[in-house]
């Protein structure tokens, strides 16, 4: 469902619709323990969210903290920061491809 929504929002060039779908894809990647993919998607989501001026509510902030704690435990703080930076600078098309490619960036 997130994949289909992401593709539709991408076709419509709706960044405000894409970034929540990317968060769902990041959560799914974390569930699959695809830590590098998760970290890069999180970095890309943060860049897109900030550009749109979206503020996370308290529940969303708590969820991001929980996910970040899992990423830190899996990758370590330095590697997590490196992968988030890599995600922040990815071109939007590459971010979408990363979100849709469930087998990418095996850890």
N, C-alpha and C positions, 0 to 999 in steps of 0.2 A: 504494500500500500504506500509506504513512504517513497519507494522507488518511482512508482507511477506518478505520485504527486510531485515529486522533484522534477521529473521529466516534463510534466505539464507546466509547472511554474517556470522552468528554464525556457520552454518554447514561448511562453508569454513574456519572457524577460522580466519576471517578477522576483526581484531579490528579496522582497519582504515575505514572499511565499517560500522561497528556496531555503533561507537560513533555518527555519524550524525543521524542515525536512532533513537538512544536513545534521542537525542535532540528533534526530531520531536515528539516522545512519551511524552517527558516532556512538550512540548508546548500543546499537546492535553490534557494532564492531567490538565494543568493550565486552559485551556479553560473550562474544566469540573469542575473547582474549587476543584480539588483533590490536595490540597496544600502540604500535607505530601508526597504524591507520587511524586509530581513535585520536591520538594526539594531534596528528596533522589535520584531521577534520575539526577538532576543537579549535585549533589555531585559526583555521579558515572561517569557522563560524563566528569567532570573536571579532575578526576583521570585518566581516559582513555586518554583524550586529551593530558594531560601533559606527560603521559608515552610515547605517540606517538610523542611528540614534535611538535604538531600542534599549530599554532598561529592563533587566530581569526582575521579576517579582521575588519575594522571599522564598517561595517554594522552589522556583527555578534556580536561585542562587544556592540553595542547600543541595540540590541535585548536582549542580556543577562542582561544588566542593567535594561531594561524595565521589564523583567520577574522577576528579583531579587527585584525590587521595589514592584511588585504585591505580591510576596511571603512575603516580609517584612510586608506589610500592612495586609496580611491575618494571618500570624503566629507570627509576632513580631521578632525582631532581634535575641533574644536568642534561641527561638524555631527553627527558620530557620537555625541557625548555628548548632544546635544539629542534625537536620534532614539531613543537608548536610554532616555532619561528619558520620552519620550512612550510608549514601549512598556511601561515599568514601571507606568504609571498607567492603562493601558487596562483596562476591565472584561473579565473572562474571556471573555464571549460575543464581544466585539470582537476579542480575541486569536485566538480560534478562527476567526472569520470572516476575519481577516487571513491566517491560515495557510492557509485553504482557497481564498482568492481569488488565484489565481496571476497574474492580470493587474493586481493592485492596486499603487498607489504606484509608477508608472513613474518612473524616475530620468532 
